[in-house]
Amino acid sequence: MRNLLLTISFDGSAYHGWQVQENAVTVQQTLQDAWEKVCRSRDNVIGCSRTDAGVHANMYCCNFRTENEISCDKLIHALNANLPDDIAVSDCREVPYEFHARYDCKSKEYIYKIWNKPEKNPFLYKYSLHYKYPLDEKFLDSQAKQFIGKYDYSAFCAAGSSVEDMVRNVTDAEVTRDGDIVIFRVRADGFLYNMVRIMTGTLIEISAGKIMPDTIKEIIVSVDRSRAGATARPEGLFLNKIFY
């Protein structure tokens, strides 16, 4: 029995997230369909993380345990030939049988893109949040640094989460600008339901004067969801890197 680690990327616009759901097309289901065509078996795939509908991934890792002996190079080409254009396999390698794409993950990095210009961009509306008011990326970077630390992040978790342990260790956070795109980047050992989108919404509301500056630590310690900002739309969110 082999254990294969796949690295993929995907445009999440057409999918209801990663995880298989009834009556909805997901990335996991689509990848399993391609795998079944290539390997003639529907082996279980273990993903590194859940993603919401409309969320994208520059890097996503998953593992299959399989009896199939196809080489990794041939598998990459075969899967890509059977996947839609919005999902691509970039790497495949054998890992120890015990390896688990989710539980062995040490940390994850997300980025959130904001199109920061008065006019809409018809080529980016699926891949960014349009925010027409000025954003000072240096000021927001100073605010984002306040997310760093090991805390109970209940204030940044959407309702409906079944997770009991809300403690996460955020190791890096920054806001930068690339032309008219403002990028929020954050790395942690794990993330809660909608956590990055709520962080982004909080930064935007600080910029708009709806939340006082330099209060992010207070909001975290309060564990009160009502004190944090609104949940930003999913289109601007990308799972960017996975660390093992």
C-alpha positions in Angstrom: 0.0 0.0 0.0 1.4 3.4 -1.0 0.6 6.8 0.5 0.9 9.6 -2.1 1.0 13.3 -1.2 -0.5 15.5 -3.9 0.0 19.3 -4.2 -2.7 21.0 -6.1 -4.0 24.5 -6.8 -7.6 25.5 -7.6 -9.9 28.3 -8.5 -12.7 27.9 -6.0 -15.3 30.0 -7.9 -17.3 27.1 -9.2 -17.1 24.9 -6.0 -18.8 24.7 -2.7 -15.4 24.4 -0.9 -13.1 21.4 -0.5 -15.2 18.8 1.4 -17.6 16.4 -0.3 -21.3 17.5 0.1 -24.6 16.2 -1.0 -26.1 18.1 -3.9 -23.1 20.4 -4.4 -19.9 20.2 -6.5 -16.7 20.3 -4.4 -13.0 20.2 -5.1 -12.6 16.9 -3.2 -15.3 15.2 -5.2 -13.9 16.5 -8.5 -10.4 15.2 -7.6 -11.8 11.8 -6.6 -13.7 11.6 -9.9 -10.4 12.2 -11.8 -8.5 9.7 -9.6 -11.2 7.0 -10.2 -10.8 7.5 -14.0 -7.1 7.2 -13.8 -6.6 4.5 -11.1 -9.9 2.5 -11.6 -10.6 2.8 -7.9 -12.2 5.4 -5.7 -9.6 5.7 -3.0 -10.2 8.1 -0.1 -8.5 11.4 -0.2 -7.4 13.3 2.9 -7.3 17.0 2.6 -5.1 19.4 4.6 -7.9 21.8 5.4 -11.5 22.7 4.7 -12.2 25.7 2.5 -15.4 27.6 2.1 -17.4 28.0 -1.1 -15.6 30.5 -3.4 -12.3 30.3 -1.6 -9.2 29.6 -3.7 -5.9 27.8 -3.1 -2.5 28.6 -4.5 -1.2 25.5 -2.6 -3.4 22.7 -1.2 -2.1 19.3 -0.1 -3.9 16.0 0.2 -2.9 12.3 0.4 -4.3 9.1 -1.1 -3.5 5.6 0.2 -3.7 3.3 -2.8 -2.6 -0.1 -4.2 -2.1 1.5 -7.6 1.5 1.3 -8.9 1.4 4.2 -11.4 4.5 6.4 -11.1 4.1 9.9 -9.6 5.1 11.6 -12.8 2.6 9.7 -14.9 -0.1 10.3 -12.2 0.4 14.1 -12.4 -0.1 14.1 -16.1 -3.0 11.7 -16.0 -4.9 13.5 -13.3 -4.4 16.9 -15.0 -5.7 15.4 -18.2 -8.9 14.4 -16.4 -9.4 17.5 -14.2 -11.2 20.6 -15.2 -9.1 23.7 -16.0 -9.7 25.3 -12.6 -7.9 22.5 -10.7 -4.3 21.5 -11.3 -1.9 19.0 -9.8 1.7 20.3 -9.5 3.4 17.7 -7.5 3.1 14.1 -6.3 5.5 12.1 -4.0 5.4 9.0 -1.9 5.3 9.6 1.9 5.3 7.2 4.9 2.0 5.3 5.3 1.2 7.0 8.5 1.4 10.5 7.0 -1.8 12.5 7.3 -2.2 15.7 5.2 -4.2 17.4 7.9 -2.9 16.2 11.2 0.8 16.4 10.2 0.4 20.0 9.0 2.6 22.4 11.1 1.1 25.7 9.9 -0.8 27.3 7.1 -0.6 30.7 5.4 -3.6 32.5 3.9 -3.7 35.7 1.9 -6.7 38.0 1.4 -6.7 40.3 -1.6 -8.5 43.6 -1.7 -9.0 45.6 -5.0 -8.6 49.1 -3.6 -9.8 51.5 -6.2 -13.0 53.4 -6.8 -13.7 51.6 -10.1 -14.6 47.9 -10.2 -12.3 45.5 -12.0 -14.2 43.0 -14.1 -11.2 40.6 -14.2 -10.7 40.5 -10.4 -14.2 40.3 -9.0 -13.9 36.5 -8.4 -10.4 36.9 -6.8 -10.6 39.9 -4.6 -12.9 42.1 -2.5 -13.6 45.5 -4.1 -13.2 48.2 -1.5 -13.4 51.7 -3.1 -12.3 53.8 -0.1 -8.6 54.6 0.5 -6.7 52.0 2.6 -3.4 52.9 4.3 -1.5 49.7 4.1 1.3 50.8 6.5 -1.3 51.7 9.1 -3.2 48.5 8.6 0.1 46.5 8.8 0.7 48.0 12.3 -2.8 46.9 13.2 -2.4 43.4 11.7 0.7 42.8 13.9 -1.7 42.8 16.9 -3.1 39.5 15.7 0.2 37.7 16.4 0.3 35.5 19.5 -1.3 32.4 21.0 -4.8 33.2 22.2 -8.4 32.0 22.3 -9.7 33.4 19.0 -13.4 32.9 19.7 -14.0 36.6 18.7 -12.8 35.7 15.2 -14.8 32.5 14.7 -18.2 32.5 12.9 -21.2 30.9 14.5 -21.8 27.3 13.6 -18.3 26.0 14.3 -18.2 22.6 16.1 -14.6 23.1 17.3 -14.2 23.2 21.0 -10.6 24.3 21.3 -10.5 27.9 20.0 -6.8 28.5 20.9 -4.6 29.1 17.9 -1.0 30.4 17.5 -0.7 33.2 14.9 3.0 33.5 14.1 2.9 36.2 11.4 0.6 38.8 10.0 1.2 41.7 7.6 -0.5 44.0 5.2 1.2 45.1 2.0 0.3 46.8 -1.3 0.9 45.7 -4.9 -0.3 48.6 -7.0 -4.1 48.8 -6.4 -4.3 45.5 -4.6 -3.9 45.4 -0.8 -2.9 42.0 0.5 -3.4 40.7 4.1 -1.2 37.7 4.8 -1.4 35.6 8.0 0.2 32.4 9.2 -0.8 30.2 12.1 -0.8 26.6 13.3 -4.5 26.5 12.4 -7.5 28.6 11.7 -11.1 28.7 13.0 -14.2 28.9 10.9 -14.1 32.2 8.8 -11.2 33.4 11.0 -9.2 35.1 8.2 -12.3 36.6 6.7 -13.3 38.1 10.1 -9.7 39.4 10.6 -9.9 41.1 7.2 -13.3 42.6 8.0 -11.9 43.9 11.3 -9.0 45.6 9.6 -11.4 47.2 7.0 -13.7 48.5 9.8 -10.7 49.9 11.7 -9.7 51.8 8.5 -13.3 53.0 8.2 -13.4 54.2 11.8 -16.1 51.7 12.8 -13.6 50.0 15.2 -11.1 51.9 17.3 -7.4 51.5 16.3 -5.1 49.5 18.5 -8.0 47.4 20.0 -7.4 44.1 18.3 -5.8 42.6 21.4 -8.7 43.8 23.5 -11.1 42.2 21.0 -9.2 38.9 21.1 -9.1 38.8 24.9 -12.8 39.6 25.1 -13.7 36.4 23.1 -16.7 38.3 22.0 -17.6 37.9 18.3 -19.8 41.0 18.3 -16.7 43.2 18.9 -14.9 42.1 15.8 -15.6 43.2 12.2 -17.9 41.7 9.6 -17.0 38.6 7.7 -15.3 39.6 4.5 -16.6 37.9 1.3 -14.9 34.6 0.3 -13.7 35.6 -3.2 -10.6 37.4 -1.9 -9.3 34.5 0.2 -6.5 32.1 -0.9 -4.9 29.3 1.0 -1.4 30.2 0.1 1.1 27.8 1.6 1.1 24.6 3.7 4.0 23.8 6.0 5.0 20.3 7.1 
